[in-house]
Amino acid sequence: MNVFKRTFRFYLDGFANLPHWGKQVWLVILIKLFILFVVLKIFFFPDFLKTNFKNDAERSNHVLENLTNIN
Amino acid sequence: MLDGINVALVDWSRAQFALTAMYHWIFVPLTLGLGILVAIMETLYVKTGNPEWKRITRFWMTLFGINFAIGVATGIILEFEFGTNWSNYSWFVGDIFGAPLAIEGILAFFMESTFIAIMFFGWNKVSKSFHLTATWLTAIGANLSALWILVANAWMQKPVGMVFNPDTARMEMTSFWEVLFSPMAVHKFLHTTSSSFVLAAIFVIGISSWYILKGRDIVFARKSIVLGAVFGFIAIIYTIFTGDSSARDVAHYQPMKFAAFEGLYNGSEGAGLVALGLISQNTADPTNENLKDFTVKIEIPNILSYMAFLNWNAFVPGINDLIKGNEKYGVLAAADKIIRGKIAIEKLKAFKEAKKSGQIARADSLKTEIMSPEFQKNYFSYFGYGYIADVNTLIPSVAFAFYSFHIMVVLGMYFIFFFLMALFYTIKGKIHKKKTFLRIAIWTIPLAYLASQAGWVLTEVGRQPWVIQDLMPTMAAVTKISVGAVQVTFWLFAIIFTTLLIAELKIMMRQIKIGPKTEGGAK
């Protein structure tokens, strides 16, 4: 068996024989990753500079404007 | 003050970051410390061939796995917040922050996720030595991941190895090695990891004590306590030494934080260390309501001077010296720093306007001037002071800094005696009779978390108002978004993290109640 097949079998066996606690934590991990990357990142945490400005020059100008705009 | 930035937005953004960072830090130290402890346990198993060590290794590895799995990716949220809530900051720091975080991400993904699979799936499938290597590499990988985060944090406390480029409005790294090996980064890494080892040792002793109190798995529990106590004792001694080095870094590079955590209002030669104290509501200085008097304090003469500068009679500047200046000791007044900061901002503004109006030659000349070592040293290094309207806002919360420092130190001293007593009772074979000590051991687990969190509260609250020491105050770092949006995500995080914590505790408690298993799964 080549190394890729053996590695695949290794992971497959590992996941197939997960203990009860292992199944529970994997469930928690999957729910958590879904909430983080699908719900929070998309709906609540857009990258402000990437979303609002087209390129790095515009982003630089915006930050420069913010940093020098004091009263 | 910056246009469009209000205090509520800054406070909620800070509260949100503090909440997520503190929850994240509940999971991290146990992963860092327990990983190493499990690797030592497995080493003992491989060296001795004693199956009891295998049983011990597998049990603690299970708790390590639960903690690791629940905590994994909780730090990603902090990176989301950089992009959304701290966009000025994340742009301004540029690659200085990006490079260590990228290295951390690669290391965490490849090293930890590869070897952790062998750790959990590889029993009886790979050789003993290969499995042991995978366990050590997982533990080392986790600690190396922490290194890069701590390097980035240390840079915020003491910015080095960079120059500001007005064209891009970003810091550019001039020396990776200066950033990596700055004393602040080295000491912070050693102090943070060793304190995490202490926490893990207490965790092991506390849970093992529960088994002895229940009268079950006694051999397992005694062996775990001996190992935890020896490891914890070595780690706490090292933590104290590295904490001492870190304190000296703070005295040199963040003197205001140093004065705040000692409640030192007026500097002196041969300054005393307030070992214990209670801060009252009365102001010690009628001109400054931030400076509260002590109701009671126990002070040890000359120790603070030695702690800060390794000289019993050295001058340690107090808060008033740092605000008003002290010519005799070469302490620049805050007002002078503000003037220099304003000059730096004005120069940057002139550059921006020249660039905008197409005056290329003038813009180039201003850029050269701003990037010159002389301007960077004499003016740009005070850039953040240009935003400060009231010098008193340069003083962090003295009570927060003072109490968090003293809680950490007092608990650190207690841990020394705790480890020695655990070792003494176990070696003498009396541990099962010491019911009070066993109960104390269980309650020492939350105290270890309290000490660990207190250290970070001191680090982060103590450096306020700075997000990057002297260069960028917190108010200049935040994104102009609505306060309501930040409040919503604050409560969302509070719910998510609390749920995760409850899930971890429930799964972990269940495994602790099941206890260590023998080969084949039988009790």
Interface residues (C-beta under 8 A of the other chain):
Chain A: F10 Y11 D13 G14 P19 W21 G22 Q24 V25 W26 V28 I29 K32 L33 I35 L36 L40 K41 F44 F45 P46 D47 F48 L49 K50 D56 R59 S60 N61 V63 L64 E65 N66 L67 T68 N69 I70 N71
Chain B: M1 L2 D3 G4 T62 G65 I66 A69 I70 V72 A73 I76 I77 F80 E81 G83 T84 S87 N88 S90 W91 F92 A117 F120 F121 G122 K125 P166 D167 T168 A169 R170 I345 L348 K349 K352 G386 Y387 A476 T479 K480 I481 A485 V488 T489 L492 I496 L500 A503 I507 R510 Q511
